[in-house]
Amino acid sequence: GGRTIALDYKNAGMVQGMGAADGIPSPLSEGWVPPPRPPPGEAITVGAATALFTTVQALQRQGNRCSSHTQGAAAQQHGIEVEEINLGTFATLGEFAAQLRGLVAAAAAVLRRGHVFCIAGHFVGHSDGKACKEHLGAGFAGGSFRCFFADERPCSDEQEHEGDIGGAEERQLLQDAVSKAEDLALFQAAQTYIFRLNEVAMSEVLKRRWSVRLDEGDGEASAGPSLAFDAEPRMGAAVVGDSKADGAGEALAQFAVAWADNDEAAKATPCRLYIASNASAIVRDMQKRLEKRISLGRCSVFKVYGLQDYWDSHPGLKKQAKSREALDVIFDVWMLSRAEAVVGRLASPLGRLAVGVREKPGGAAMALDFIAAAPAAKGFSSAEAEGWSSPPPAPPGT
């Protein structure tokens, strides 16, 4: 009388077709059922939980009843203005990380006005497909932000059962704290708040971490890479991540050697280098250039990893990887955010997002296209204020 749950229930039709010719019964006739949809669960905060982040979190709960829904671009819920942000607004930005940063800028602007935000619509090309429809069920029609991230207007148990919507005095204190915040601090608090993963997305991150074997060696599952490169091709000129570009692999290898050549290190230890890229060629190029070297300053040896290299090494999973592009980006952001040092380009929203959601701000962030005091786009923080700098020169003879 018990249930038989199939984790790959969505493939039932394909399995039925494969076995029909041999007289194998359909899995549906055998009583297999899909897994239950997971509960919302706790939000997993990736970035630094600063005091301003906590304030934003508390403000977003203000005036909220679980039965309330915002209608139109703005509405008032129990004494506080709620502005709707539609994800479709950021479709022209293209890649997932760019759309996320566009959302952060819009959310920071709403908070600056003393209002709270709710999120509707879809990340075009990233959360509007079959996977999120299946995950969210009927809730998909209202938007797919929660396909990957925690609810932006969460309801506590008290709000659910007692209708606790916060007092006017508390609300005013929160609004005052946000209104007085510096632009960079508010942008980063909004960024950390939005990039809170739900439990399903976090489980996908941990699966990918295990797949690329980043837990081998010391067994510290929470440890990040020593060094991380954002090497994905970007809109614009030829980028370092394109292994076909002249000198791309050589330039990255020289930087890795320069970073490792640190006489202050008390003891050389194995160094993990993670590369976020759209293709495996740059990962394999770096493996050839670095993994045979030993005793590079602080690094006794380099070990080079890349998620796309894993997908390309397992052709049977390629289709799955393409259908989960957004989760691959989330994994890359998570990995880069945990690196001791990040190297990328300011033209890359992925690297900018990753540095912005570091759990421990202050680590090195070096941009190959860094221009000191370059102006920031409207609504965004400047690269210099975020802690980006130019990389050090390569040591002689590298």
HUCORZI-V965553 format. One record per residue. N is the residue number from 0. OMEGA is omega in degrees with one decimal (999 if undefined). Layout:
BEGIN
N & OMEGA
N & OMEGA
END
This chain:
BEGIN
0 & -179.8
1 & 179.0
2 & 173.1
3 & -172.6
4 & 178.7
5 & -179.7
6 & 177.9
7 & -175.8
8 & -178.5
9 & 178.2
10 & -175.1
11 & -179.6
12 & 179.8
13 & 179.5
14 & 178.6
15 & 179.9
16 & -178.9
17 & -176.2
18 & -174.6
19 & -177.1
20 & -178.9
21 & 178.5
22 & 178.9
23 & -176.6
24 & 177.7
25 & 177.1
26 & 179.6
27 & 179.3
28 & 178.6
29 & 175.3
30 & 178.2
31 & -179.1
32 & 177.6
33 & 177.5
34 & 178.7
35 & 178.4
36 & -174.7
37 & 175.4
38 & -178.0
39 & 176.8
40 & -178.2
41 & 175.4
42 & 177.1
43 & -179.5
44 & -177.2
45 & -176.0
46 & -177.3
47 & 179.1
48 & -178.7
49 & 177.6
50 & 179.6
51 & 174.4
52 & 179.2
53 & 177.3
54 & 178.0
55 & 179.6
56 & 179.5
57 & -179.9
58 & -178.9
59 & 176.0
60 & -174.7
61 & 175.1
62 & -172.5
63 & 166.5
64 & -174.9
65 & -178.4
66 & -176.7
67 & 177.1
68 & 178.1
69 & 176.4
70 & 179.2
71 & -174.2
72 & 179.2
73 & 178.7
74 & 177.8
75 & 177.3
76 & 172.7
77 & 171.6
78 & 178.8
79 & -179.6
80 & 178.8
81 & 179.2
82 & 178.6
83 & 173.7
84 & -179.7
85 & -176.5
86 & 178.5
87 & 178.7
88 & -173.4
89 & -177.1
90 & -177.1
91 & 179.3
92 & 172.6
93 & -170.4
94 & -171.8
95 & -178.6
96 & 178.8
97 & 177.7
98 & 178.0
99 & 179.3
100 & 173.7
101 & 176.4
102 & 179.6
103 & 180.0
104 & 179.1
105 & 179.9
106 & 179.0
107 & 178.9
108 & 177.6
109 & -179.8
110 & 178.7
111 & 179.0
112 & -179.7
113 & 179.4
114 & 172.9
115 & -175.7
116 & 167.8
117 & -171.9
118 & 178.9
119 & 175.6
120 & -172.2
121 & 168.0
122 & -173.1
123 & -179.2
124 & -174.5
125 & 179.7
126 & -175.6
127 & -176.8
128 & -173.6
129 & -175.9
130 & -179.6
131 & 175.9
132 & 179.7
133 & -177.1
134 & -174.1
135 & -179.5
136 & -177.7
137 & -179.0
138 & -178.3
139 & -177.2
140 & -178.9
141 & -178.8
142 & -174.6
143 & 176.6
144 & -176.5
145 & 172.0
146 & -177.2
147 & -168.9
148 & 179.4
149 & -178.3
150 & -179.3
151 & 176.1
152 & -172.4
153 & 177.6
154 & 175.0
155 & 177.0
156 & -179.6
157 & 179.2
158 & -178.4
159 & -171.1
160 & -175.8
161 & 179.4
162 & 179.2
163 & -175.0
164 & 177.4
165 & -178.9
166 & -177.6
167 & -179.0
168 & 178.2
169 & -179.1
170 & -178.8
171 & 178.2
172 & 178.9
173 & 179.9
174 & 178.6
175 & -179.8
176 & 179.6
177 & -176.8
178 & -178.9
179 & -176.5
180 & 174.5
181 & -176.1
182 & -178.5
183 & -178.6
184 & -179.6
185 & 178.6
186 & -177.8
187 & 176.9
188 & 177.2
189 & -180.0
190 & 178.4
191 & -179.5
192 & -179.1
193 & -177.0
194 & 171.5
195 & -175.6
196 & 169.7
197 & -172.6
198 & 179.7
199 & 178.9
200 & 179.8
201 & 178.0
202 & 177.3
203 & 175.8
204 & -177.9
205 & 175.6
206 & -179.6
207 & 177.9
208 & 178.0
209 & -176.7
210 & -178.7
211 & 173.6
212 & 179.1
213 & 180.0
214 & 178.8
215 & 175.0
216 & -172.7
217 & 176.7
218 & 179.6
219 & -173.2
220 & -176.9
221 & -176.6
222 & 177.7
223 & 177.7
224 & 176.1
225 & -175.0
226 & 179.8
227 & 176.8
228 & 167.9
229 & -172.8
230 & 179.5
231 & 174.5
232 & -178.4
233 & 175.2
234 & -179.0
235 & -175.6
236 & 178.3
237 & -172.2
238 & -178.3
239 & -177.5
240 & 179.7
241 & -174.2
242 & 178.9
243 & 179.3
244 & -176.5
245 & 173.4
246 & -175.8
247 & -179.1
248 & -179.8
249 & -179.6
250 & 179.8
251 & 179.1
252 & 178.4
253 & 178.9
254 & 179.3
255 & 178.7
256 & 179.0
257 & 179.2
258 & -177.6
259 & -175.2
260 & -176.5
261 & -176.8
262 & -177.2
263 & -178.9
264 & -178.0
265 & -176.7
266 & 178.2
267 & 179.4
268 & 176.8
269 & -179.0
270 & 178.0
271 & 177.7
272 & 177.9
273 & -180.0
274 & 173.6
275 & -177.0
276 & 177.5
277 & -177.8
278 & -176.1
279 & -174.3
280 & -177.8
281 & 178.4
282 & -178.2
283 & 176.2
284 & -179.5
285 & 176.3
286 & 179.2
287 & -175.5
288 & -169.9
289 & -169.0
290 & 178.5
291 & 178.6
292 & 176.7
293 & 177.4
294 & 176.3
295 & 178.6
296 & -177.9
297 & -174.7
298 & 174.4
299 & 177.8
300 & 174.8
301 & 170.2
302 & -173.0
303 & -178.1
304 & 173.4
305 & -178.2
306 & -178.3
307 & 176.0
308 & 177.0
309 & 179.7
310 & -177.6
311 & 178.1
312 & 178.6
313 & -173.4
314 & -179.9
315 & -179.4
316 & -173.9
317 & 179.8
318 & 178.2
319 & -179.0
320 & -179.2
321 & -177.3
322 & -179.0
323 & -176.8
324 & -178.7
325 & 179.3
326 & 174.9
327 & 177.4
328 & 178.1
329 & 177.6
330 & 179.2
331 & 177.9
332 & -178.9
333 & -179.7
334 & -179.8
335 & -177.8
336 & -178.3
337 & 179.9
338 & 175.5
339 & 179.4
340 & 179.9
341 & 175.3
342 & 179.5
343 & 177.4
344 & 178.7
345 & 177.7
346 & -177.5
347 & 176.3
348 & -179.5
349 & 178.9
350 & 179.2
351 & 178.7
352 & -177.9
353 & 178.8
354 & -179.5
355 & -179.2
356 & 174.4
357 & 177.6
358 & 179.4
359 & -179.5
360 & 175.9
361 & 177.1
362 & -178.0
363 & 175.0
364 & -172.6
365 & -177.1
366 & 179.6
367 & 178.1
368 & -175.4
369 & 173.2
370 & -177.1
371 & 176.0
372 & 175.9
373 & -177.6
374 & 178.8
375 & 174.3
376 & -177.1
377 & 178.9
378 & -178.5
379 & 175.6
380 & -179.4
381 & -179.9
382 & -179.1
383 & 179.0
384 & 179.2
385 & 177.3
386 & 178.8
387 & 177.0
388 & 177.0
389 & -179.2
390 & 177.7
391 & 176.8
392 & 178.8
393 & 178.5
394 & -179.7
395 & 174.4
396 & 180.0
397 & 999
END
